[in-house]
Amino acid sequence: MPSLSPSPSPSSISLRIAVLGCGKIGSTFAFQLARAGNDVTVIARPMSARLQQLRRDNGIVTIKGERADVQIADTLDEQIPYDLIIVTVVDYQVDALLPALQRSAAKSIQFMFVSFDPERLRDAVGADRCSFGMPFVQAVLDKDGRLKPTISKSQKTIMSQQRWVDVFNTAGLPAAYEPNMPLWLRCHVPLCIGFESVSVAGELRGGGASWGEAFRVARGVKESFGLIRGLGYEIYPQSKARISNLPTFAVAFLLWMFSRVKSMRELLASGKNECRALIDEMLAAAPRAKPTVNVSRIQAIKPA
């Protein structure tokens, strides 16, 4: 009998992938996945500068002149049965996209951003094809739309499904499996808003937040963790649980020091709108908390 060749692993098969949101993170994912041999479509906002850049270059180009050939669109084709749609917009922008994602013939949809209510996303597209992730890559797009990615083996993007971890690792995007991704994302919100808020304050001062500003943000972060507990969730993972249990002055010191790192402060200050939207999401959930929380402390850290 002739010998049978082993079946290829899922990570070695060319997949049809759409990346919805082609900013710094989405462009990095699309570039690596396309260069690994996958059929990638990038979807940028209609009439946006980024869409024009992609069409001009007919793909994604790095500052080194490396190229990834991708298909370019300004809307999601709901009839295409993509193996995976990766959604890399921020949480407050996704609601406008959910109807199209619901109708999409895609087999899997992965939401790649922080959310205080990931269950609403799961319910919108169906638990059978929904997955979550948190990107841990850094990138810059220059004024001409050329990509400068920074991918470190020590910083792994985490995902809720092992099959996509394998696909990312094969594409040179270090990734790891996280079994409780929805809770991880929810518990990341207090830190996300804390670092973004203190970064905005530091940028306004031009050199770091004041101690009073850092302390105010720290109180809001602590109250946000209290809200999560009040809604019936544990703080997860242990690293975040330890931070949630620190004294307020210790959290304030961490934030105060962080705001003095110019590169990180500038990066996270750009998340002002995300910070505001996540705080609004928490405030909407606060009436359900038992015991009640001091919502004014959470409200107080919303960037102006």
C-alpha positions as CSV (number, residue, x, y, z in Angstrom):
1,M,0.0,0.0,0.0
2,P,1.3,3.5,-0.7
3,S,2.2,5.5,2.4
4,L,-0.1,8.2,3.5
5,S,1.3,11.7,4.0
6,P,0.4,13.2,7.4
7,S,-2.4,15.8,7.4
8,P,-1.1,19.3,7.5
9,S,-1.6,21.1,10.8
10,P,-4.1,24.0,10.9
11,S,-1.2,26.4,11.4
12,S,0.4,25.3,8.1
13,I,-2.7,25.7,5.9
14,S,-3.3,29.0,4.1
15,L,-6.3,30.7,5.6
16,R,-8.6,33.4,4.4
17,I,-8.3,36.2,7.0
18,A,-9.8,39.7,7.2
19,V,-8.4,42.3,9.5
20,L,-11.0,44.9,10.4
21,G,-9.2,48.0,11.5
22,C,-5.8,48.7,9.8
23,G,-4.0,51.0,12.2
24,K,-0.7,50.1,13.8
25,I,-1.8,46.8,15.4
26,G,-4.0,45.7,12.6
27,S,-1.3,46.5,10.0
28,T,1.3,44.5,11.9
29,F,-1.0,41.5,12.2
30,A,-2.0,41.7,8.5
31,F,1.7,42.1,7.4
32,Q,2.9,39.1,9.3
33,L,-0.1,36.9,8.5
34,A,0.2,37.7,4.7
35,R,3.9,37.1,4.6
36,A,3.3,33.7,6.2
37,G,1.2,32.8,3.1
38,N,-2.3,33.5,4.3
39,D,-4.9,35.3,2.0
40,V,-5.4,38.5,3.9
41,T,-7.9,41.3,3.3
42,V,-7.5,44.6,5.2
43,I,-10.5,46.8,5.8
44,A,-9.9,50.5,6.6
45,R,-12.4,53.2,7.1
46,P,-14.0,54.6,3.9
47,M,-12.4,57.9,2.8
48,S,-9.7,57.6,5.4
49,A,-6.1,58.6,4.9
50,R,-5.1,55.0,5.9
51,L,-7.2,53.6,3.1
52,Q,-5.7,55.9,0.6
53,Q,-2.2,54.9,1.7
54,L,-2.9,51.2,1.4
55,R,-4.4,51.7,-2.1
56,R,-1.4,53.8,-3.1
57,D,1.0,51.1,-2.0
58,N,-1.3,48.3,-3.1
59,G,-0.4,46.5,0.1
60,I,1.4,47.1,3.4
61,V,4.9,48.4,3.2
62,T,7.4,48.8,6.0
63,I,9.9,51.6,6.5
64,K,12.6,49.1,5.4
65,G,10.7,48.7,2.1
66,E,9.4,45.2,2.9
67,R,6.0,44.4,1.3
68,A,3.1,42.3,2.1
69,D,0.5,41.9,-0.6
70,V,-3.0,42.1,0.8
71,Q,-6.4,42.8,-0.6
72,I,-7.8,46.2,0.4
73,A,-11.4,47.1,1.1
74,D,-13.4,49.9,2.8
75,T,-16.3,47.6,3.9
76,L,-16.6,44.0,5.1
77,D,-17.9,41.7,2.4
78,E,-20.5,39.8,4.5
79,Q,-20.8,37.0,1.9
80,I,-17.2,35.8,2.1
81,P,-16.7,32.8,4.4
82,Y,-13.5,34.1,6.0
83,D,-11.8,31.5,8.2
84,L,-11.1,34.4,10.6
85,I,-12.0,38.1,11.0
86,I,-9.7,39.9,13.4
87,V,-11.3,43.0,14.8
88,T,-8.6,45.5,16.0
89,V,-10.7,48.6,16.5
90,V,-11.2,49.9,20.1
91,D,-14.2,48.9,22.1
92,Y,-16.2,52.1,21.7
93,Q,-16.0,51.8,17.9
94,V,-17.1,48.2,17.5
95,D,-20.9,48.7,18.1
96,A,-21.3,50.3,14.6
97,L,-19.6,47.2,13.1
98,L,-21.6,44.5,15.0
99,P,-24.5,44.3,12.6
100,A,-22.2,43.5,9.7
101,L,-20.2,41.0,11.8
102,Q,-23.5,39.3,12.8
103,R,-24.5,38.9,9.2
104,S,-21.1,37.9,8.1
105,A,-20.5,34.4,6.7
106,A,-17.1,34.3,8.6
107,K,-16.4,31.1,10.5
108,S,-14.6,32.8,13.4
109,I,-14.5,36.3,14.7
110,Q,-11.8,37.4,17.1
111,F,-12.1,40.7,19.1
112,M,-8.7,42.1,19.8
113,F,-9.2,44.9,22.3
114,V,-10.0,45.7,26.0
115,S,-13.6,45.5,26.9
116,F,-15.5,45.7,30.2
117,D,-18.4,43.7,28.8
118,P,-16.9,41.1,26.4
119,E,-20.1,39.0,26.8
120,R,-22.1,41.5,24.7
121,L,-19.7,40.8,21.8
122,R,-19.9,37.1,22.2
123,D,-23.7,37.3,22.3
124,A,-23.7,39.5,19.2
125,V,-21.8,37.1,16.9
126,G,-22.5,33.8,18.6
127,A,-20.4,31.9,21.1
128,D,-19.6,29.2,18.6
129,R,-17.5,31.6,16.4
130,C,-16.4,34.2,18.9
131,S,-13.0,34.4,20.4
132,F,-11.0,37.1,22.2
133,G,-7.4,38.3,22.3
134,M,-5.2,41.1,23.6
135,P,-2.4,42.3,21.3
136,F,1.1,42.7,22.7
137,V,3.0,44.2,19.8
138,Q,4.1,47.7,19.2
139,A,4.2,49.6,15.9
140,V,4.4,53.0,14.4
141,L,3.0,54.3,11.1
142,D,5.0,57.1,9.7
143,K,3.4,60.1,7.8
144,D,3.4,58.1,4.6
145,G,1.8,55.1,6.1
146,R,4.9,53.0,6.2
147,L,4.9,50.4,9.0
148,K,7.6,50.1,11.7
149,P,6.6,47.0,13.8
150,T,8.3,46.0,17.1
151,I,7.7,42.4,17.8
152,S,9.4,40.9,20.9
153,K,9.5,37.2,21.8
154,S,9.1,38.2,25.5
155,Q,5.8,40.0,24.8
156,K,3.1,37.5,23.7
157,T,-0.3,38.3,22.4
158,I,-2.8,36.3,24.4
159,M,-5.8,34.5,22.9
160,S,-8.7,32.4,24.0
161,Q,-8.3,29.7,21.3
162,Q,-5.2,27.6,20.8
163,R,-5.8,27.2,17.0
164,W,-5.3,31.0,16.6
165,V,-2.3,30.9,18.9
166,D,-0.7,28.4,16.5
167,V,-1.5,30.5,13.4
168,F,0.0,33.6,15.0
169,N,3.2,31.8,16.2
170,T,3.7,30.4,12.7
171,A,3.4,33.9,11.3
172,G,6.1,35.2,13.6
173,L,3.7,36.8,16.0
174,P,4.5,35.4,19.5
175,A,1.2,34.3,21.1
176,A,0.0,32.3,24.1
177,Y,-3.2,30.7,25.2
178,E,-5.2,32.3,27.9
179,P,-8.1,30.1,29.2
180,N,-10.2,32.9,30.8
181,M,-9.8,35.7,28.3
182,P,-13.2,37.5,29.0
183,L,-12.3,37.9,32.7
184,W,-8.7,38.8,31.8
185,L,-10.0,41.6,29.6
186,R,-12.5,42.9,32.2
187,C,-9.9,42.9,34.9
188,H,-7.5,44.8,32.6
189,V,-9.8,47.7,32.3
190,P,-8.8,49.4,35.7
191,L,-5.2,49.3,34.7
192,C,-5.9,50.5,31.1
193,I,-7.9,53.5,32.3
194,G,-5.4,54.2,35.0
195,F,-2.3,54.3,32.7
196,E,-4.2,56.2,30.0
197,S,-5.6,58.8,32.4
198,V,-2.3,59.5,34.2
199,S,-0.6,59.7,30.8
200,V,-3.1,62.3,29.6
201,A,-2.5,64.3,32.8
202,G,1.3,64.0,32.3
203,E,1.1,65.2,28.7
204,L,-0.9,68.2,29.7
205,R,1.8,69.1,32.2
206,G,4.5,68.3,29.7
207,G,6.6,66.1,31.9
208,G,4.6,63.7,34.1
209,A,1.5,63.8,36.3
210,S,1.6,65.6,39.7
211,W,1.4,63.5,42.8
212,G,-2.2,64.7,43.4
213,E,-3.2,63.6,40.0
214,A,-1.5,60.2,40.4
215,F,-3.3,59.7,43.7
216,R,-6.7,60.6,42.3
217,V,-6.2,58.2,39.4
218,A,-5.1,55.5,41.9
219,R,-8.2,55.9,43.9
220,G,-10.3,55.5,40.7
221,V,-8.3,52.3,39.8
222,K,-8.9,50.8,43.2
223,E,-12.6,51.6,43.0
224,S,-12.8,50.1,39.6
225,F,-11.4,46.8,40.9
226,G,-14.0,47.1,43.7
227,L,-16.7,47.4,41.0
228,I,-15.5,44.2,39.4
229,R,-15.8,42.4,42.7
230,G,-19.1,44.0,43.4
231,L,-20.4,42.5,40.1
232,G,-19.5,39.1,41.3
233,Y,-16.2,38.5,39.6
234,E,-12.8,37.6,41.0
235,I,-9.8,39.7,40.0
236,Y,-7.8,37.7,37.5
237,P,-5.0,36.8,37.0
238,Q,-3.1,36.8,40.3
239,S,-0.8,39.6,39.1
240,K,-3.8,42.0,38.8
241,A,-5.2,40.7,42.1
242,R,-2.0,41.7,43.8
243,I,-2.1,45.2,42.3
244,S,-5.8,45.5,43.3
245,N,-4.8,44.8,46.9
246,L,-1.9,47.3,47.1
247,P,-2.4,50.4,49.2
248,T,-3.6,53.5,47.3
249,F,-0.3,55.3,47.8
250,A,1.6,52.3,46.3
251,V,-0.7,52.3,43.2
252,A,-0.3,56.1,43.0
253,F,3.5,55.8,43.1
254,L,3.5,53.3,40.2
255,L,1.3,55.6,38.1
256,W,3.4,58.7,39.0
257,M,6.6,56.9,37.9
258,F,5.0,55.6,34.8
259,S,3.9,59.1,33.7
260,R,7.5,60.1,33.7
261,V,8.5,57.6,31.0
262,K,8.1,59.9,28.0
263,S,7.7,57.2,25.3
264,M,5.0,55.3,27.2
265,R,3.2,58.5,28.3
266,E,3.0,59.7,24.7
267,L,1.8,56.3,23.5
268,L,-1.0,55.9,26.1
269,A,-2.2,59.5,26.1
270,S,-3.5,58.8,22.6
271,G,-6.0,56.5,24.3
272,K,-8.0,59.4,25.8
273,N,-11.2,58.6,24.0
274,E,-10.9,54.9,24.8
275,C,-10.3,55.8,28.5
276,R,-13.5,57.9,28.6
277,A,-15.6,55.2,26.9
278,L,-14.4,52.4,29.2
279,I,-15.2,54.6,32.2
280,D,-18.7,55.2,30.8
281,E,-19.1,51.4,30.4
282,M,-18.1,50.9,34.0
283,L,-20.4,53.6,35.3
284,A,-23.3,52.0,33.4
285,A,-22.7,48.7,35.2
286,A,-22.1,50.3,38.7
287,P,-25.8,50.2,39.8
288,R,-25.7,46.4,39.7
289,A,-22.7,46.2,42.1
290,K,-23.2,44.8,45.6
291,P,-21.9,46.3,47.8
292,T,-22.1,49.7,46.1
293,V,-19.1,51.5,44.9
294,N,-18.1,55.2,45.0
295,V,-18.7,56.0,41.4
296,S,-17.5,59.6,41.8
297,R,-13.9,58.2,42.3
298,I,-14.2,56.4,38.9
299,Q,-15.8,59.4,37.3
300,A,-13.0,61.7,38.6
301,I,-10.3,60.1,36.5
302,K,-12.1,60.5,33.2
303,P,-9.9,62.8,31.0
304,A,-11.4,66.1,30.2
